[in-house]
Amino acid sequence: MESLRELYRIGVGPSSSHTMGPRMAAESFLKNHSDASRFRVTLFESLAATGKGHLTDWAIISVLGEEKTDLIWKAEDKMPEHPNGMRFEALDDSGAVLGEWKVYSVGGGAIREEGASLSLSSPVYDLATITDIMAYCADKGISYWEYVERCEGPEIWSFLREVWKVMEESLERGLDEEGVLPGSIGLRRQAKSYYRRTKLAGPEMQFTGMTTAYALAVSEENAAGGVIVTAPTCGSCGIVPAALRYLKDIQDLKENDLIRALATAGLFGNVIKTNASISGAEVGCQGEVGTACAMASAAATQLMGGTLRQIEYAAEMGLEHHLGLTCDPVDGLVQIPCIERNACAATRALARAQMSILSDGSHRIPFDEVVEVMKETGHDLPSLYRETSGGGLAKVYNDRAK
């Protein structure tokens, strides 16, 4: 498996696969073809279907230049290896093609050249399933975060400190902002009002109210194009920080506690990314919000003092109960249902952690099997439920608008 540095990426929203990935691809292509007179970029399937709402055009044009770039949208056409396909072409003064590059935005801000191997020549982690990792940790008497340190080295902690810093900064900004989010549907920010009302509410409202406010804050910052951390994607970036911030508040946690929890969360997210997918265009929102809920569930259980088995159980529930979740963003924006969905998953993650702590950690279906089922389920979903805005909530909204 890859380093956690490839899972937690600091960048600008609203979408890791539709904004961060295409921007990175454009930067790479420009570096190799800086002498081109013009550029032609063709976007396929999911990138074309929801690219305008996800600011894919802005991400590419901001790098290559608006006057020099022709964008072609082909939502009905597919490239063979992933729904988020792009073809970059460099042109000379006469329009002749100087160079061509086919590349995919595969989720979480990562890109992969067409034909490139999925395997890593020198992986950071030699184990790629939670079953094997848990057995190794039990044998060595170590925790999941200690396994991360053994694989990544102690320098991973400075990276995760920066990750947590950016997460908290995005949360604080989101709690302070008001107004309407950019885009066609006129959605207002709600984090600040949720936060204020919760402060005035009784103790029975604090868990739901504070966790919701925190998740909304980060997700709204993402929707506004703010700086966030993919955890594991932009569309699911509010879940892990919301769960950790709530526990920080009520348990008076220290920074080391939080970054160790991020290490454990990242380990579970990495297993899903390696063995299934975190791309909404490939497997639906179960790969984004479901993965984030599993990550947050694992981190929260660790912070509550859970065992290796209890942590695995919480993560299993966090993913299992998002199986089949569709990716159907209204008008192609990372707003409805994405923002509320982050809040729901954050509260669910904390509840799953509590449920696991109350158990002995025993359960019938292991985490790794749920990962495999998620992958199969995602591939069985019709494409209109995989980040094309062709079905589900996006369809009923558009039908009503007409």
Secondary structure, 3 states (H helix, E strand, C coil): CCCHHHCCCEEECCCHHHHHHHHHHHHHHHHHCCCCCEEEEEEEHHHHHHCCCCCHHHHHHHHHCCCCEEEEEECCCCCCCCCCEEEEEEECCCCCEEEEEEEEEEECCEEEECCCCCCCCCCCCCCCCHHHHHHHHHHHCCCHHHHHHHHHCCCHHHHHHHHHHHHHHHHHHHHHCCCECCCCCCCECCHHHHHHHHHHCCHHHHHHHHHHHHHHHHHHHHHCCCEEECCCCCCCCCHHHHHHHHHHHHHCCCHHHHHHHHHHHHHHHHHHHHHCCCCHHHHCHHHCHHHHHHHHHHHHHHHCCCCHHHHHHHHHHHHHCCCCCCECCHHHCCCCCHHHHHHHHHHHHHHHHHHHHHCCCCCCCCHHHHHHHHHHHHHHCCHHHECCCCCHHHHHHHHHHC
